[in-house]
Amino acid sequence: MAYQRGLGLPQDNVKAAKWFRKAADQGNPLAQMGLAMLYLAGTGVVRDYQESLKWLRKAADQGVAPAQSGLGDLYEYGIGVDKDPKEAAKWYRKAGQQGNKDAEFALNRSKTSERSQAASDSSAKSLDYLIRAAEEGFAPTQYHLGRLYIEGKEVPRNTELGVKWWRKAADQDHLWSQRALGIIYLRGDVVGRDHVQAAKWFRKAAENGDVASQNNLGWMYQTGTGVSKDYEEAVKWLRKAVGNGDATARDNLARMYEKGQGVPQDLQEAVRLYAGSADKGYDKGQYNLAMMYLEGRGVPKDQHKARKWFRKAADQGNGLAQNRLGWMYGLGKGGAENYGEAVKWFRRSAEQGNELAQNNLGIMYEKGLGIPQDSAEAMKWFRKAAEQGYAAAQHGLGVAYKQGTGVTKDYGKAMKWLRKAAEQGFAPAQPGVGHFYEHGLGVDKDLKEAAKWYRKAAKQGYEDAESALQRLGAEP
């Protein structure tokens, strides 16, 4: 318990789990419940609902009311076990007989549901019971009531009331309420976005040992979100979360070692942390580890391992990894070349809105690689990427309008897209803009403007642009 709450010792949920297990194995019911809660939250141990169920049952069998109530929750919602309303009611009843208010409410709720979920008078009684329990100051019930109002479950949605009850519980140091307030203020989807408030509540939850909040607070210091940017504070909180087994925090801390933020730059340590995050199944950690192998940063270059980790992240829906994996299949990096696989992964990433993948998928359609050649479909994907500001796609779309490839020839639209790319410094588009001004294609003829764009391209090494400047008699 001291390690879990940081009472006189550094807060460390991994060590807390170790000592809970020692006591739990000797039959200590409170340790059994504590270990169950760690498995349920994935704090200090890998989340394992069946292990949580096992230890809750041991504690519940010894008469620990909160464990009995928690066991009822697992049976009611089918967490780690098949849903079983009768078994849930049995454990709620045992806990309720000991005065556990959460269990009393849950039992009342389940009875109401059995009579008729649509019976408004029964629902009113159930809600009235919950409100009375919350008004008595019972923090877990306040949290539950707040959640019902915010989610609009069993009661009409009322976010103002929901936040009110979460605040009451949070002011009593109820960890879940503190974390929940941090999340809604960070996202701004329930209340107005307020990063200062988010940081305040994450700090309270983090100081109470909540691993997710420790990571979130570290990230806020890392990025200067809601607090002044402070890499040392970021490292402090991320290390706490890493010590408690958080995979996301490993990835965030790895990035700080990679960039030398708040710690001396250490690419090998970054790789070690990315690997720890990746091994726990975190897709961003898998992607970042793959990038280190691809670029040979902190480890020897290894395209086979890069492809392996990109694949793991891609299988979890990571759009960046899906695009990279498609690129590796398309070029035969880290394994055999396979255009069909390249198209598959480019498409998955493109459909998530990744502009690089949209452009790459357009190229595959344009060239007929791994898929039948289709200029119109290519233009569709180039346009999606171009509208997101991707310069290469803007240039490709401009060339298509100039040539009438997959679209009706239109010099005005060609100039529009070429200029967008050129203004981003995309060198291949700059001579095209100069050419349009020189010959009055889609714009009024303007030799000074033409020379300006030829000059920009010449400075980036385009010999044709240098020749055009000579032709116009303009200074390079």
Buried (B, 14 or more C-beta within 10 A) or exposed (E): EBBBBBEEEEBBBBBBBBBBBEBBEEEBBBBBBBBBBBBBBBBBBEBBBEBBBBBBBBBBBBEBBBBBBBBBBBBBEEBBBEEBEEBBBBBBBBBBEBEBBBBBBBBBBBBBBEEEEEEEEBBEBBBEBBBEBBEEEBBBBBBBBBBBBBEEEBBEEBBEBBBBBBBBBBEBEBBBBBBBBBBBBBEEEBBEEBBEBBBBBBBBBBBBBBBBBBBBBBBBBBEEBBBEBBBEBBBBBBBBBBBBBBBBBBBBBBBBBBEEBBBEEBBEBBBBBBBBBBEBEBBBBBBBBBBBBBEEBBBEEBBEBBBBBBBBBBEBEBBBBBBBBBBBBBEEBBBEEBBEBBBBBBBBBBBBEBBBBBBBBBBBBBEEBBBEEBBEBBBBBBBBBBBBEBBBBBBBBBBBBBEEBBBEEBBEBBBBBBBBBBBBEBBBBBBBBBBBBBEEBBBEEEBEBBBBBBBBBBEEEBEEBBEBBEEBEBEE
